[in-house]
């Protein structure tokens, strides 16, 4: 959660610096940063869903209780890797902006 808060604070600071307007030239830094901002919210939500579904679902004879929360957990993990990659790309593409 700390990373989500820090990301939001830095995004609001960047937007406030630009008077809450997107730049005229949409650079890769802006596009990657926006995608990263969205994924930083989605990733912990998926993690909490997988955790809660794993704890709340009781095994039943007629179905596998691990299927759904395992799929959500995998999505959480892969989005996490993608967020790390996008963070590196957004940082390196924004070096010349600031």
Beta strands, then each sheet from edge to edge (+ up, - down):
end
